[in-house]
């Protein structure tokens, strides 16, 4: 269990959604290489239950070793199959470990 951040996006009618946000996770101990950041994409509806469209898990080993990591990858569905219709959602995602 950990800290979660939620971002609400409105449907712009475009094929691409650019998320230009910074999320900070304060930690009480050093981050370990085996820890995972999980990104989930949900569709929320006023009439129906929320639906999980895809997930992405990133083991923090490379981020910790290099200090930063740029990610360009596909989300996967609940059956761990790539989602071609949501291809490259994570492009331009940059994860950094910063010492304050």
NORDA-V447572 format. One record per residue. N is the residue number from 1. PHI is phi in whole degrees, 0 to 359 (999 if undefined). PSI is psi in whole degrees, -180 to 180 (* if undefined). Layout:
# NORDA-V447572
N PHI PSI
N PHI PSI
This chain:
# NORDA-V447572
1 999 151
2 201 -157
3 266 138
4 241 152
5 235 137
6 241 136
7 235 126
8 260 123
9 244 139
10 272 148
11 289 115
12 271 -8
13 82 -1
14 266 164
15 280 -15
16 236 135
17 242 122
18 259 123
19 253 107
20 252 76
21 229 153
22 243 130
23 242 130
24 248 134
25 245 105
26 289 136
27 235 148
28 266 -4
29 211 164
30 299 144
31 288 139
32 260 151
33 298 -24
34 272 -5
35 287 153
36 235 136
37 264 128
38 246 125
39 251 128
40 239 140
41 248 117
42 246 150
43 253 127
44 252 137
45 231 146
46 284 -26
47 262 -28
48 238 169
49 292 152
50 301 146
51 235 130
52 279 118
53 273 -41
54 192 163
55 225 163
56 214 129
57 245 135
58 232 116
59 288 134
60 279 7
61 305 -52
62 294 -38
63 296 -42
64 291 -42
65 292 -42
66 262 -15
67 89 -20
68 199 161
69 205 130
70 262 131
71 245 133
72 222 104
73 204 173
74 264 151
75 283 160
76 239 153
77 279 177
78 301 -17
79 265 12
80 66 29
81 259 138
82 301 146
83 258 96
84 297 -32
85 286 -13
86 238 37
87 297 140
88 57 35
89 299 -30
90 269 8
91 296 148
92 71 13
93 276 130
94 234 123
95 251 134
96 229 143
97 255 120
98 238 137
99 269 124
100 262 *
